[in-house]
Amino acid sequence: MKTKVIKSLLTTGLALGIVCQVQAAAQPTTFVHLFEWSWQDVAQECEDYLGPKGYVAVQVSPPNEHIQGGQWWTRYQPVSYKIESRSGNRAQFVDMVNRCKAVGVEIYVDAVLNHMASGSGTGTAGSNYGNKSFPNYGPQDFHDTCAITDYNNRWQVQNCELVGLADLNTGAAYVQETLAGYLNDLQDIGVTGFRFDASKHMSLGDIQGVLSKVNGSPLVFQEVIDQGGEPITSSEYQSTGLVTEFKYTTQLGNTFKNGSLALLSSFGEAWGFLPSSSAVVFVDNHDNQRGHGGGGNVITFEDGRLYDLANVFMLAYPYGYPKVMSSYDFQGDTDAGAPSVPVHNNGDLECFGSSWKCEHRWSYIAGGVDFRNNTADNWSTTNWWDNGNNQIAFGRGSSGFVAINKEDVNLTSTLSTQMSAGTYCNVLKGQLSADAKSCSGETITVNNGGSINANVGVWDAFAIHQGAKINGEVTGPATLKRTVIFIQAQTQSGQDMFIRGGIDHNYANNNLGRNCQTTNFECAMTIRHNNLKSATTTPWKTNESYLDWYGSEAAQSSTAEGTPLDWTTNAWPAGWGTKRTVANDGYGEEPLNIWGQHYWMLDVDMDCSKAVNNKFEVKAYVKNGQGWEGDINQANTPYASSNHFAECGKINKFNFNSNIVEIRSF
């Protein structure tokens, strides 16, 4: 049977090149894999984030009883089909499904149908198993024991044991009925889709037999690892649902890591991939980010900004049904199970640090989802531009436009688009206000005639769409530039650095006509933080909009002493253990730090229009340590001051309590 493709895919007509030129309402187009999350955490994430941000569905880990153990792969060794797993019990699973559906988020279950557990023992619901005896099966329900030693032997791949796991005889009527009963039970709860794990190890006829006994038409996507050169191909599974396109992942990784982005103009079927309407695509998944299951030159969260840019491309380019990965930090141990701390931990969000990574919340990825949702009506690329290397840009008709710069110099070019003239929110870095009159981050201007005078920073991107167009006078910051400040100070564990700054009140009043006594933030610098990876400083950065003289802002954490900085070094010594980097962890080794250890870093996009001769004042404070630094007497400043002066749009290096300054371009 052919499974239905839910409306969010929007591929049936679009794959035929039918392009609607009328701006359509945003429609969900992307799902996320919340790998190893508990049912309670998934439910809260649906309500707090996934529903409001327009994700169509969540892929959850296998919910059935499995073997005991802390490793992640225990979930892929079934014991029974009782809904009792490390993620929670049946009641918690039902509650999650209902709460997610209430906010418009569907649930896809990772279904392990090919096999049961190896060995013997007691499962997570208390069921005993061993010697091919399980609550649902006896030895007669399995293929004879044999090992897969030759992936060019179709019979062996589909009838022998995958890494020693008891291989179900999925061609037998009883086994098919039992598997279908499990899937029907999940559908009765409210599950609307399934990932069929290890589909390559089941024949097409066996999968058809199971689905013929399944009620309704759930969305099905099948894991078929096909990198070419084997008799079992992904294309043969198209009649039973969508199929994971692992060639997409490998080629995207190869191109972003070692190739030229200019080659991506024809990415998709022309590269030998499945038809767009049949493909589930992803930058990485839970297997290949660990070097398993079709692993190769895969880009993962450990690649920092490269991962951001690869996801932006996947979400902006019209091919396949995209899945966003949401991981945890396994710190090099590819067997390690999920962190012991919940994601939603008594009001604290345990994301972005050394436990849960929550990539789906990263601004470039969430913004990419927003872009895709708002450009689904134009399922084609237009106005492709590249520099022959690693700077590219393309449109989605009149619905949207994206530019990606994976080079060490700015992308500066006049780009042609089909967008209407006006000012747009760069959805990778900010959000349009509810009244559509301002943007919380960077804005992009489309000129009369549809051109953009682009200036995209090093290893950066922008994405705009018609749904993020600012109406009326632009009140958001239109001159945001990336600005970095390093301040060297030897500190101890438990100490943190903050800065305050802006423009002197008296100077602003006497020379700029700004009354900063009446409106405090007239002398403040509007900022948007680029580094939200540190578990320590991200809570202080949340809801901070200004570098100012006043400490914590109204919506900012009251424990913030101003604008927080992150500790960096130019090289992470081997003796310090697992390398930490700013790109991955929010602190540690940082390429822009060319000086040494103990350089505290601020990385923001800043509104330079508030600066004086493009400069502004800065003073540092070490919490639980030295306190405020002393007076500074810096040369070549726009006016007299006892503070440092930094330059907007530049890399600024200072030393605590020192007059020395170094200012560099990116």
NORLINFEN-V91637 format. One record per run of one state. SS is the DSSP state (a for helix, b for strand, c for the rest). FROM is the first residue (numbers start at 1). TO is the last residue. If there is no record, write none. Layout:
SS_FROM_TO / SS_FROM_TO
//
This chain:
c_1_6 / a_7_9 / c_10_13 / a_14_16 / c_17_30 / b_31_34 / c_35_38 / a_39_53 / c_54_56 / b_57_60 / c_61_65 / b_66_67 / c_68_71 / a_72_76 / c_77_77 / b_78_78 / c_79_84 / b_85_85 / c_86_87 / b_88_88 / c_89_89 / a_90_102 / c_103_105 / b_106_111 / c_112_114 / b_115_115 / c_116_120 / b_121_123 / c_124_127 / b_128_130 / c_131_132 / b_133_133 / c_134_138 / a_139_141 / b_142_142 / c_143_146 / b_147_147 / c_148_153 / a_154_159 / c_160_160 / b_161_161 / a_162_164 / c_165_166 / b_167_168 / c_169_172 / a_173_189 / c_190_192 / b_193_196 / c_197_198 / a_199_201 / c_202_203 / a_204_211 / c_212_218 / b_219_222 / c_223_233 / a_234_240 / c_241_241 / b_242_244 / c_245_245 / a_246_258 / c_259_260 / a_261_266 / c_267_268 / a_269_271 / c_272_275 / a_276_278 / b_279_281 / c_282_287 / a_288_290 / c_291_300 / a_301_303 / c_304_304 / a_305_316 / c_317_320 / b_321_326 / c_327_327 / b_328_328 / c_329_343 / b_344_345 / c_346_347 / b_348_349 / c_350_350 / b_351_351 / c_352_355 / b_356_356 / c_357_358 / a_359_361 / c_362_362 / a_363_373 / c_374_381 / b_382_386 / c_387_390 / b_391_395 / c_396_399 / b_400_405 / c_406_410 / b_411_416 / c_417_421 / b_422_425 / c_426_431 / b_432_432 / c_433_438 / b_439_439 / c_440_442 / b_443_446 / c_447_450 / b_451_456 / c_457_459 / b_460_465 / a_466_468 / b_469_469 / c_470_479 / b_480_488 / c_489_495 / b_496_502 / c_503_504 / a_505_512 / c_513_519 / a_520_523 / c_524_524 / b_525_529 / c_530_537 / a_538_541 / c_542_545 / b_546_547 / c_548_562 / b_563_564 / c_565_565 / b_566_569 / c_570_573 / a_574_576 / c_577_580 / b_581_581 / a_582_585 / c_586_587 / b_588_589 / c_590_598 / b_599_607 / a_608_610 / c_611_611 / b_612_612 / c_613_614 / b_615_623 / c_624_626 / b_627_628 / c_629_643 / b_644_647 / c_648_650 / b_651_655 / c_656_660 / b_661_664 / c_665_666
//
